[in-house]
Amino acid sequence: MKRTIALVALGLALQGYGARAADIDWKKVDAALGKTAAVSGEVHRYGLPRSDLHVTLDGIPRPRSRRS
């Protein structure tokens, strides 16, 4: 019971410390990534290519330009 109360108290105490979307300067994020985001409401989406994927189709490697 004491542990539950302590966890609830900790959760309430930390509630005000999280970054909110309104507090983030998205222009700085864009500059750091070197890309602009596709914004939909409060969601900012960045397209970042993945070089760690090796895609094959029926055992044939797919070039990066053909992946979809």
C-alpha positions in Angstrom: 0.0 0.0 0.0 2.8 2.4 0.9 4.5 1.6 -2.4 1.3 2.4 -4.4 0.9 5.7 -2.6 4.6 6.5 -3.2 4.3 5.7 -7.0 1.1 7.8 -7.3 2.8 10.7 -5.5 5.9 10.4 -7.7 3.7 10.4 -10.8 1.8 13.5 -9.8 5.0 15.3 -8.8 6.6 14.5 -12.2 3.6 15.3 -14.2 4.6 19.0 -14.8 8.2 18.1 -15.9 7.5 16.6 -19.3 8.0 18.5 -22.5 4.8 19.5 -24.2 4.4 20.0 -28.0 3.8 23.7 -27.5 7.1 24.0 -25.7 9.2 22.6 -28.5 10.8 24.9 -31.1 10.2 22.8 -34.2 12.4 25.1 -36.4 15.4 24.1 -34.3 14.5 20.4 -34.7 14.2 20.9 -38.5 17.6 22.6 -38.5 19.2 19.9 -36.5 17.9 17.1 -38.8 18.4 19.1 -41.9 14.8 18.3 -43.0 11.4 19.8 -42.6 8.6 17.7 -41.1 5.2 16.8 -42.6 2.9 18.3 -39.9 -0.5 16.8 -39.3 -2.1 18.4 -36.2 0.4 18.0 -33.4 2.3 15.2 -35.2 5.6 16.0 -36.9 6.9 13.3 -39.3 10.4 13.2 -40.6 11.4 10.8 -43.4 14.7 9.3 -42.5 16.2 6.7 -44.9 17.3 3.4 -43.4 20.7 2.0 -44.5 20.5 -1.0 -42.2 17.8 -2.8 -44.2 18.5 -5.4 -46.8 15.3 -6.1 -48.6 14.8 -9.2 -50.8 11.8 -10.3 -52.9 11.7 -14.0 -53.7 15.4 -14.2 -52.8 16.4 -11.3 -55.2 17.9 -8.2 -53.5 15.8 -5.1 -54.1 17.7 -1.8 -54.9 16.9 1.1 -52.7 15.2 3.0 -55.5 12.7 0.2 -56.1 11.5 -0.2 -52.5 8.0 0.9 -51.7 
